[in-house]
Amino acid sequence: MNGSDNENEKKTEVYVPSPLEVDGQLISHNVWVEGHRTSVRLEAVMWKALNEISGRESLNVHQLITLIARRRHPNASLTATVRAFLVAYYRAIVMLRDEGKLTDENMSLIEILERAMFRA
């Protein structure tokens, strides 16, 4: 990304719902993917999950959605791919935890994504 893209990412604030906000209301936000602005419409709880994962992975939401978009199937929408990623991410964490293989020190987004892809 060039300098202006980074400036845009810093200026775009993403709504962060309260932890118990699960009413299903759809919220649209503009996000930056590969230097291009696009709109994503998700439930408040999905935005909360994206923010939690972003923080855990030391990324901003735009960077995380860019990583997700790179794995998108050609026939899938970005929004559907984001939802599928969120489920796969948390499923992978649960599976790894149940297997005793999950510690905060040794798990990265890439490892979780790879394991989620092969264990779906």
Residue pairs with C-beta under 8 A, 6 or more apart in sequence:
1 9
1 32
1 34
1 35
2 35
5 32
5 35
8 32
8 37
9 32
9 60
9 62
9 63
12 29
12 30
12 31
12 32
12 62
14 29
14 31
14 47
14 50
14 51
14 61
15 27
15 29
15 44
15 47
16 47
16 48
16 51
17 27
17 44
17 45
17 47
17 48
19 48
21 44
21 45
21 48
22 43
22 44
22 45
23 44
24 43
25 43
25 44
26 41
26 42
26 43
27 41
27 42
27 43
27 44
27 47
28 39
28 40
28 41
29 39
29 40
29 42
29 47
30 37
30 38
30 39
31 37
31 38
31 39
31 40
31 61
31 62
31 65
32 38
32 62
32 66
33 62
33 65
33 66
33 69
33 78
34 66
34 69
38 78
40 65
40 78
40 79
40 82
41 79
42 50
42 79
42 82
42 83
46 82
46 83
46 86
49 86
49 90
50 61
50 64
50 65
50 82
50 86
51 61
53 64
53 86
53 89
53 109
54 60
54 61
54 63
54 64
57 64
57 108
57 109
59 67
59 109
64 109
65 78
65 82
67 109
67 113
68 78
68 81
68 82
68 85
69 78
69 81
71 81
71 85
71 113
72 78
72 81
73 81
76 84
85 113
88 113
88 116
88 117
88 120
89 112
89 113
89 116
91 116
91 119
91 120
92 112
92 113
92 115
92 116
92 119
93 102
93 107
93 112
95 115
95 119
96 102
96 107
96 112
96 115
